[in-house]
Amino acid sequence: MMMTTDSGSEQAPPDEKLQAEMGAFIAEMSKTGVLLATGGLEPHGTRIASSGGKVTVTDGPFAEAKESVVGFALIEVRTREEAIELSRRFWAIVGDGEGVIKQVFGPEDPFPEG
């Protein structure tokens, strides 16, 4: 899963060129079967915590908002290097920002080694 995080600064809305480039990138990944899902996430969210049998619900925003995930792309690739290359292509299109790549483990391998 490739995730984009909140940079903490206001960003201008995407222009037509960026929208076209991103549309072509998404279409290419969809056509090749690499892209399984993508979307944006609300920046503030709701935190759920459980401790000692008590569940606490707290609405955002939270102080560490710079670390919150605001967008994602669920991809299926053979190697971490392929995921990194797709992420490089994404950031070449959108410009400045930060993100995280994490492997998603499915029900067939819930406890991977290593």
Backbone bond lengths (Angstrom), bond angles and torsions (degrees), N, CA, C in turn:
res aa  C-N    CA-C-N  psi(-1)  N-CA   C-N-CA  omega(-1)  CA-C   N-CA-C  phi
1 M - - - 1.449 - - 1.517 107.97 -
2 M 1.316 115.53 128.48 1.459 121.07 174.64 1.524 106.64 -99.57
3 M 1.334 115.68 128.06 1.461 119.97 -177.94 1.523 109.91 -124.40
4 T 1.325 116.22 142.73 1.460 121.12 172.59 1.513 107.54 -104.11
5 T 1.326 115.25 141.08 1.459 120.26 -178.62 1.522 109.84 -110.80
6 D 1.315 115.76 158.72 1.456 123.03 -179.41 1.523 108.64 -70.12
7 S 1.319 117.05 121.84 1.469 120.96 -179.57 1.521 111.97 -79.60
8 G 1.329 116.97 -9.58 1.456 120.26 179.94 1.512 113.87 85.26
9 S 1.327 117.67 -7.00 1.461 120.18 179.62 1.518 109.84 -115.35
10 E 1.308 114.69 150.50 1.466 119.92 177.55 1.515 109.32 -68.62
11 Q 1.307 116.30 134.69 1.453 120.42 177.27 1.519 109.19 -114.50
12 A 1.316 114.12 144.71 1.466 119.60 178.40 1.520 108.79 -69.24
13 P 1.334 116.99 149.61 1.462 119.25 175.61 1.530 110.07 -60.23
14 P 1.330 117.55 149.04 1.460 119.66 -178.70 1.523 111.75 -64.27
15 D 1.341 115.46 139.84 1.465 119.24 177.10 1.531 109.66 -83.90
16 E 1.323 116.69 176.80 1.470 121.63 -176.16 1.526 112.20 -61.47
17 K 1.345 116.95 -38.19 1.468 120.99 -179.56 1.528 109.76 -63.68
18 L 1.324 116.90 -47.13 1.458 120.18 -179.99 1.526 110.54 -63.59
19 Q 1.317 117.41 -41.77 1.465 120.79 178.46 1.526 111.00 -61.39
20 A 1.319 117.38 -40.81 1.464 121.30 179.88 1.528 110.90 -67.14
21 E 1.338 116.70 -44.70 1.465 120.54 179.51 1.524 110.86 -63.44
22 M 1.333 116.64 -43.56 1.461 120.14 -179.57 1.527 109.97 -67.80
23 G 1.322 117.74 -38.70 1.459 121.25 177.31 1.517 111.43 -60.39
24 A 1.341 116.80 -43.01 1.467 121.17 179.09 1.531 110.48 -66.39
25 F 1.319 117.71 -40.38 1.469 122.39 178.79 1.528 110.44 -63.21
26 I 1.325 116.85 -46.15 1.470 121.52 179.07 1.531 110.27 -64.76
27 A 1.324 117.47 -42.10 1.463 120.92 179.09 1.528 110.75 -62.28
28 E 1.327 116.94 -42.36 1.463 121.17 178.72 1.534 110.66 -61.96
29 M 1.336 116.37 -47.17 1.468 119.48 -179.57 1.525 111.39 -65.39
30 S 1.323 117.17 -35.59 1.464 120.76 178.05 1.524 110.76 -67.74
31 K 1.333 116.73 -44.80 1.460 121.90 -178.16 1.530 111.77 -61.90
32 T 1.334 116.75 -38.53 1.461 120.59 -179.35 1.526 112.40 -82.02
33 G 1.337 117.69 -6.00 1.459 121.57 178.59 1.515 114.71 82.78
34 V 1.328 117.66 6.57 1.464 121.88 -179.68 1.529 110.94 -74.71
35 L 1.325 117.65 -40.51 1.464 122.15 -176.39 1.527 110.30 -85.37
36 L 1.325 116.34 118.62 1.465 121.55 178.98 1.522 111.61 -95.43
37 A 1.337 117.16 -35.54 1.476 122.18 179.21 1.517 108.16 -164.92
38 T 1.326 116.01 153.46 1.461 120.89 175.76 1.520 108.43 -152.50
39 G 1.317 116.71 156.74 1.454 119.61 177.83 1.515 112.34 174.07
40 G 1.308 113.92 170.79 1.457 121.46 175.23 1.520 109.37 -101.50
41 L 1.299 115.86 156.85 1.463 121.91 -179.61 1.516 109.80 -123.50
42 E 1.328 116.22 146.68 1.457 118.28 176.90 1.528 108.72 -61.48
43 P 1.318 117.58 139.95 1.463 119.49 -173.29 1.526 114.92 -72.81
44 H 1.319 119.25 -22.52 1.464 119.34 -171.97 1.518 113.57 -97.16
45 G 1.291 118.90 -50.57 1.452 122.54 175.58 1.519 115.42 66.96
46 T 1.310 115.31 -172.33 1.453 124.58 179.32 1.521 107.81 -132.81
47 R 1.312 117.32 131.15 1.462 122.13 -179.92 1.519 109.12 -96.08
48 I 1.338 115.85 132.67 1.459 122.82 176.13 1.521 107.08 -115.63
49 A 1.328 117.48 127.75 1.464 121.65 178.88 1.516 109.04 -131.99
50 S 1.323 115.78 142.68 1.452 121.64 178.13 1.522 108.65 -125.20
51 S 1.326 115.94 127.89 1.458 120.95 179.27 1.521 108.93 -148.92
52 G 1.309 116.16 124.94 1.459 120.60 178.21 1.517 113.53 59.17
53 G 1.319 117.87 32.76 1.455 121.94 179.46 1.515 114.50 83.28
54 K 1.331 117.80 -2.05 1.464 121.37 179.20 1.527 109.18 -104.91
55 V 1.337 116.19 129.95 1.458 121.48 178.80 1.529 108.57 -102.16
56 T 1.327 115.82 129.49 1.460 122.40 179.77 1.522 108.88 -114.31
57 V 1.334 116.32 135.09 1.456 122.82 178.46 1.515 107.99 -116.23
58 T 1.344 116.67 125.42 1.464 121.58 -179.52 1.517 108.88 -129.72
59 D 1.330 117.21 123.68 1.461 121.49 176.88 1.525 109.83 -79.80
60 G 1.350 116.27 143.78 1.465 121.98 177.66 1.513 110.05 -78.79
61 P 1.306 119.52 179.37 1.458 126.12 11.70 1.527 112.30 -78.95
62 F 1.330 115.31 162.14 1.449 121.91 -178.55 1.521 109.60 -116.29
63 A 1.316 116.09 155.20 1.468 121.15 -176.69 1.522 112.33 -58.21
64 E 1.330 117.28 -36.07 1.462 120.53 -177.97 1.525 112.04 -90.13
65 A 1.327 117.18 37.10 1.467 121.94 -175.86 1.523 112.64 -57.95
66 K 1.347 118.27 -26.95 1.464 120.39 178.66 1.518 111.67 -60.04
67 E 1.324 116.84 -23.16 1.453 120.33 -177.98 1.528 112.44 -95.03
68 S 1.321 118.02 -0.97 1.462 119.26 -177.11 1.524 111.22 -77.91
69 V 1.319 114.86 146.22 1.456 121.45 178.62 1.522 108.53 -81.54
70 V 1.341 117.03 128.53 1.465 121.08 -178.30 1.527 112.74 -116.82
71 G 1.321 116.99 -6.58 1.455 121.00 177.27 1.518 110.04 -160.25
72 F 1.328 116.03 158.85 1.451 119.08 -178.60 1.520 111.13 -151.65
73 A 1.318 115.08 158.84 1.462 123.23 169.57 1.519 106.44 -138.89
74 L 1.306 116.16 118.47 1.449 121.65 176.35 1.524 106.55 -90.63
75 I 1.325 115.86 115.15 1.460 120.86 -175.71 1.530 109.69 -120.93
76 E 1.323 115.51 157.00 1.458 120.55 175.52 1.518 108.01 -122.75
77 V 1.331 115.44 108.25 1.465 122.52 -179.46 1.527 108.81 -129.53
78 R 1.314 116.00 166.59 1.468 120.28 -178.29 1.517 113.43 -83.47
79 T 1.350 117.14 -28.84 1.459 119.57 -174.74 1.532 111.16 -137.84
80 R 1.317 114.61 160.50 1.464 120.66 174.93 1.528 109.84 -62.41
81 E 1.325 116.76 -35.91 1.462 120.92 -179.94 1.528 111.16 -60.98
82 E 1.341 117.57 -38.88 1.467 120.54 176.80 1.530 110.52 -63.38
83 A 1.330 116.69 -40.80 1.467 120.25 178.25 1.519 110.73 -64.09
84 I 1.316 116.92 -40.84 1.465 121.00 178.76 1.526 110.09 -64.07
85 E 1.321 117.44 -41.80 1.467 120.44 179.26 1.534 111.22 -63.34
86 L 1.332 117.83 -41.97 1.468 119.96 176.83 1.521 110.92 -63.48
87 S 1.336 116.41 -38.69 1.460 119.94 177.95 1.523 110.71 -65.39
88 R 1.316 117.34 -40.77 1.481 120.73 176.57 1.529 110.31 -59.04
89 R 1.325 117.12 -43.29 1.461 121.13 179.08 1.529 110.75 -63.45
90 F 1.350 116.71 -41.86 1.461 121.44 177.90 1.532 110.49 -58.36
91 W 1.357 116.52 -50.64 1.468 119.76 -176.83 1.523 111.77 -69.16
92 A 1.325 118.27 -27.24 1.466 120.22 175.03 1.523 110.38 -64.64
93 I 1.328 116.65 -30.44 1.469 121.01 178.75 1.527 110.85 -79.84
94 V 1.339 118.01 -50.22 1.465 120.54 -171.55 1.517 114.21 -85.64
95 G 1.318 118.72 -18.81 1.467 120.19 178.74 1.510 112.29 91.05
96 D 1.322 116.03 -144.72 1.461 121.79 -173.68 1.523 112.65 -63.06
97 G 1.315 115.64 147.55 1.457 121.64 177.46 1.510 110.54 156.48
98 E 1.312 115.13 -176.71 1.454 121.04 179.51 1.507 109.84 -138.11
99 G 1.306 115.40 155.35 1.451 120.13 178.32 1.514 111.29 -157.05
100 V 1.316 114.56 178.28 1.456 122.21 -179.11 1.522 107.16 -138.94
101 I 1.327 116.05 141.87 1.457 121.75 173.05 1.523 106.69 -113.35
102 K 1.335 116.46 128.39 1.465 121.03 177.57 1.511 109.30 -134.17
103 Q 1.331 115.51 140.23 1.452 120.13 176.13 1.520 108.88 -75.73
104 V 1.322 116.31 137.86 1.464 122.59 176.97 1.528 107.33 -101.77
105 F 1.333 116.44 128.43 1.458 121.49 178.11 1.508 108.58 -102.62
106 G 1.311 116.35 134.97 1.460 121.24 -177.34 1.510 111.85 -96.47
107 P 1.345 115.26 179.39 1.458 120.47 -177.36 1.528 112.89 -63.77
108 E 1.338 117.31 -23.82 1.463 119.21 179.42 1.534 111.83 -75.94
109 D 1.339 118.37 -15.52 1.460 122.48 179.28 1.526 110.12 -143.81
110 P 1.361 116.94 62.64 1.459 118.88 -174.53 1.524 114.92 -70.37
111 F 1.329 117.82 -19.46 1.454 120.80 -178.39 1.528 109.60 -128.63
112 P 1.347 116.51 74.19 1.454 119.35 -177.41 1.524 111.19 -66.72
113 E 1.302 115.20 151.56 1.469 120.16 177.20 1.515 109.40 -79.29
114 G 1.332 115.16 150.66 1.449 120.27 172.99 1.455 112.73 90.59
